[in-house]
Amino acid sequence: MKIDVIKEPGGVFRVASDFDFDKTASFKTGCVYQMEIKRTRNPAHHKKAMSFLRFCFSHWSANKTHWDHMSEPKQFDSFRKELTKLAGFVDQAYSIDGQSFTVEAKSLSYGNMTQDEFEECYNALVNAAIKHIFNDTQDERIINQLTGFF
């Protein structure tokens, strides 16, 4: 059973919703229950990261794309993966014979990163974008938009 809880002052956890409260109706007061606590991802932060990636992509692709044979969604997906690699969030995939490997971008999806890891990844993405995408930018409007993501 999964239920959402909120930590309150004094270390007490409270059931987060009426729906989850109903799930606990059979629990007896004073009994010990074991819970596995996972911090859920912040959807607003994930949305901000995707907006940041789209902003970076639109700046980068304005005159630099060599992927014109791909659809725009595929270009964006490839761009996102490459920037994630530049940020250092990668997995190594080994060949069947174990003699070689490729570097693949980590997935940014909810199930594949904790909130803490996602925050670390977001900061690394910002740093990678500043270094590799916006390094020669002099346009104040672009710089102001960029700093809005910090």
N, C-alpha and C positions, 0 to 999 in steps of 0.2 A: 504494500500500500504506500502510495506517495501522498503526502499532505504538505501544504505550504505553511510555514510558521514564521513568526516575526519575533525577533529578540527584543525584549523589553528591559527596562532598568532592573538591576539586581540579578541579571542572568536568566530570567524567566522567559520561556518560549511560549507564545500564544498562537493558537491556530489562526491563520490569516483570513479565512473566509467562512461564511455559513456553510457552504458546500463541504469544505474540509472538516468543519466542526461536526457535521452530521456523520462523517466517516468515523469519528472518534467516539460515537455514542456508546459503543460497547466496551470502551476502556473503563476500567475501574479506578476511582480515585485512590491514590496511595500506592498503587502497584508500579513496578518498574517496567518500563518498556525501552527497547533499544531503537534508536533512530540513526539513520545515516544522514548527515547534514551536508548539503551541497549548496554553495552560493549560486543563485541563478544569474544568468547573464542579464545585463541591463539592455533592454531593447532600444532605448533612446540612444545609448552610446554606440550600439551596433549600427543604427540608422545614420548617426553622425559619421561613423567610419566609412560607410558606403557612399555618403554624400561627398566626403573628402576624396575618396578614390575616383568618383565620377568627375569631380573638379580637376583632379590631377590628370585624368585621362583626357578631358576636353582640352586642357592646356597643352599636353604632350602631343595629342593627335592633330592639333591645328595645322601643323606643317611638317610633322616628322614621321608620320606613320608609313610603314612599308608593308602594311598588312591589308592593302586595299582589295585584295581578292577575298577577304573574309568579311562576314557580316559584322555590323557594329557591335552586337552583343558578344560575338566571339572575339572581336578585337579587345573589348573591355575585359572579358574574362582572361585573355592572355596577358593583357597589361597588368591586371590585378595580381596574377600569379607571379609575373616577373618582378613587380615592385615588392611583393611579399618575400621573394627570394633575396632581393637586394637588402631587405630589412633584416635578413638572417633567420627568418622563420621557415625552416625547411625540414623535410624528411628525406632520408636516403632510401631509394628503392634499388635493390640488388637484382641482377639478372639471374636467370634460372641456374646458370653454371656457377654463380657466386664470384665470378672474376671481375665484374664491372658493376658500377652503380650509376644511377642518375640522381640528380637533386630535384625534388619536387616541392612546390610551395605547400605549406601547411594550409589546411582548410580553415576558413574563418567562421564556419558555421557554428551554431549554438552548441551542438553536441560534441564538437571536437576541440573546444577550448573553454577553459574556465574563464570567469570574468577577470581574474587577476592576470592570467596569461594574455587575454584579449587586450587589456589595458597596456600591458608591456608591448604587445605587438603593435598596437595603435601608435604608441610613442615612437617605436622603431620605424613604422611606415612614414610618419611625419618627417623624421630625420632623413630617411632614404629619399623621400620626395624632394626635400630641400636640397640635398646634395646632387641628385641625379636628374630631377625634372625642372626645378626652379632655380638652379645654380646661376644662370646668367640673366635672370629676370630683372628688369629695371622698371617695369610698368607698375606704378604705385597702386593702381586699381587691383591688379593681380596680387600684389604683395599684401594689400589690405584684406582681400578675400582669403588669402592663405592664412594670415594671422588670426582670422576669425575661427579657424579650426583648432587653435591651441587652447 
